[in-house]
Amino acid sequence: MPSNNTLITTAASSVLVSNGTNDVITGYDIATAYVVSNGDIGDDTILTFRKNDSLINYHSIGENVDAGENGLIAVDGTSGGDQLTLVGADGGVVNLRYLGSKDGGHAYADASVRLEGFTEGKVSNDTFDASKGSFTFFYDNALGLNLGFDTINGFGADDRIVTTRQILDNDDNATIGFGSNQVLDLSGEGGPKSSDAYRHPGGQIDLNGVGHNILSIDFLYKETVNGVTYYHYGIDG
């Protein structure tokens, strides 16, 4: 199987270079990972930072980043240095959530996309226990990042997996079989395309029930909240 060690897979990459000037970057129409260089990048502004864009910083700037009324992100930390202004597609302030680190980068994305009650799979290799209670595991694969190789144990009929890009369904019958690798392969920013550069650009999930492996999952429904489409999967019956 291809590795899950590469952070940026199907997203475009835009590097904020250490040129010491206050640059204005116009957003793109596809998911873009804005990579902050370690150095004097200046006080840059990213216009039209979309809900499927990400910020890859050279170090952690905290778990939840509140940009405040002025929309400024201190990419060098609270001690000072460069400040980045993110302007949302609606012209508003963008607050960020932390997605963990991989491949030398710390990943952040729009905090509003993770809805209340979601347990998020980050870019690291996470392990979750779903045996006690009902859980909704969220994978924001519209970012075009690899969300790691996760393990979910105790997954039952009352649990859900939610993604922001539809998972490839080879038979188009609403049941996604896991194939010979026996894990769930996540699509990337481009959606369920067999022509993706990686078979699992969004990462992989080893899904286990109580005392048995799960080898397929069903597409249940989709919904759109604040301009973001969420695809819900579970064990149907």
Solvent accessible surface area in square Angstrom, and as a share of the most:
residue,aa,sasa,rsa
1,M,153,0.68
2,P,61,0.38
3,S,64,0.42
4,N,20,0.10
5,N,108,0.55
6,T,54,0.31
7,L,4,0.02
8,I,45,0.23
9,T,26,0.15
10,T,35,0.20
11,A,11,0.09
12,A,34,0.26
13,S,69,0.45
14,S,18,0.11
15,V,85,0.49
16,L,6,0.03
17,V,78,0.45
18,S,60,0.38
19,N,72,0.37
20,G,39,0.38
21,T,69,0.40
22,N,109,0.56
23,D,46,0.24
24,V,99,0.57
25,I,29,0.15
26,T,92,0.53
27,G,13,0.12
28,Y,105,0.40
29,D,126,0.65
30,I,87,0.44
31,A,0,0.00
32,T,0,0.00
33,A,0,0.00
34,Y,0,0.00
35,V,37,0.21
36,V,4,0.02
37,S,28,0.18
38,N,115,0.59
39,G,34,0.32
40,D,89,0.46
41,I,1,0.00
42,G,6,0.06
43,D,66,0.34
44,D,2,0.01
45,T,31,0.18
46,I,0,0.00
47,L,69,0.34
48,T,38,0.22
49,F,2,0.01
50,R,71,0.26
51,K,75,0.32
52,N,25,0.13
53,D,0,0.00
54,S,0,0.00
55,L,0,0.00
56,I,6,0.03
57,N,2,0.01
58,Y,68,0.26
59,H,59,0.26
60,S,50,0.32
61,I,31,0.16
62,G,34,0.32
63,E,104,0.47
64,N,107,0.55
65,V,19,0.11
66,D,112,0.58
67,A,5,0.04
68,G,36,0.35
69,E,174,0.78
70,N,100,0.51
71,G,2,0.02
72,L,59,0.29
73,I,1,0.00
74,A,38,0.29
75,V,1,0.00
76,D,36,0.19
77,G,16,0.16
78,T,149,0.87
79,S,113,0.73
80,G,40,0.38
81,G,59,0.57
82,D,12,0.06
83,Q,69,0.31
84,L,0,0.00
85,T,31,0.18
86,L,3,0.01
87,V,39,0.23
88,G,8,0.07
89,A,71,0.55
90,D,132,0.68
91,G,55,0.53
92,G,31,0.30
93,V,71,0.41
94,V,6,0.04
95,N,62,0.32
96,L,1,0.01
97,R,0,0.00
98,Y,26,0.10
99,L,1,0.00
100,G,9,0.09
101,S,53,0.34
102,K,33,0.14
103,D,98,0.51
104,G,77,0.74
105,G,5,0.05
106,H,42,0.19
107,A,0,0.00
108,Y,0,0.00
109,A,0,0.00
110,D,13,0.07
111,A,33,0.25
112,S,60,0.39
113,V,2,0.01
114,R,79,0.29
115,L,41,0.21
116,E,181,0.81
117,G,64,0.61
118,F,33,0.14
119,T,43,0.25
120,E,15,0.07
121,G,0,0.00
122,K,54,0.23
123,V,0,0.00
124,S,42,0.27
125,N,107,0.55
126,D,29,0.15
127,T,100,0.58
128,F,37,0.15
129,D,91,0.47
130,A,3,0.02
131,S,60,0.39
132,K,174,0.74
133,G,51,0.49
134,S,76,0.49
135,F,65,0.27
136,T,32,0.19
137,F,1,0.01
138,F,0,0.00
139,Y,2,0.01
140,D,2,0.01
141,N,0,0.00
142,A,4,0.03
143,L,0,0.00
144,G,0,0.00
145,L,0,0.00
146,N,3,0.02
147,L,2,0.01
148,G,1,0.01
149,F,66,0.27
150,D,0,0.00
151,T,29,0.17
152,I,0,0.00
153,N,59,0.30
154,G,9,0.09
155,F,4,0.02
156,G,23,0.22
157,A,65,0.50
158,D,83,0.43
159,D,1,0.01
160,R,71,0.26
161,I,0,0.00
162,V,0,0.00
163,T,0,0.00
164,T,2,0.01
165,R,68,0.25
166,Q,66,0.29
167,I,2,0.01
168,L,43,0.21
169,D,29,0.15
170,N,118,0.61
171,D,109,0.57
172,D,127,0.66
173,N,88,0.45
174,A,45,0.35
175,T,53,0.31
176,I,11,0.06
177,G,54,0.52
178,F,10,0.04
179,G,58,0.56
180,S,122,0.79
181,N,45,0.23
182,Q,92,0.41
183,V,10,0.06
184,L,1,0.01
185,D,39,0.20
186,L,1,0.01
187,S,6,0.04
188,G,1,0.01
189,E,28,0.13
190,G,32,0.31
191,G,3,0.03
192,P,56,0.35
193,K,112,0.48
194,S,77,0.50
195,S,96,0.62
196,D,29,0.15
197,A,96,0.75
198,Y,73,0.28
199,R,131,0.48
200,H,3,0.01
201,P,1,0.01
202,G,0,0.00
203,G,0,0.00
204,Q,2,0.01
205,I,0,0.00
206,D,38,0.20
207,L,1,0.00
208,N,23,0.12
209,G,7,0.07
210,V,117,0.67
211,G,86,0.83
212,H,111,0.50
213,N,94,0.48
214,I,13,0.07
215,L,94,0.47
216,S,46,0.30
217,I,1,0.01
218,D,28,0.15
219,F,54,0.22
220,L,52,0.26
221,Y,108,0.41
222,K,127,0.54
223,E,64,0.29
224,T,90,0.53
225,V,45,0.26
226,N,115,0.59
227,G,71,0.69
228,V,18,0.10
229,T,41,0.24
230,Y,2,0.01
231,Y,31,0.12
232,H,13,0.06
233,Y,1,0.00
234,G,0,0.00
235,I,52,0.26
236,D,103,0.53
237,G,103,0.99
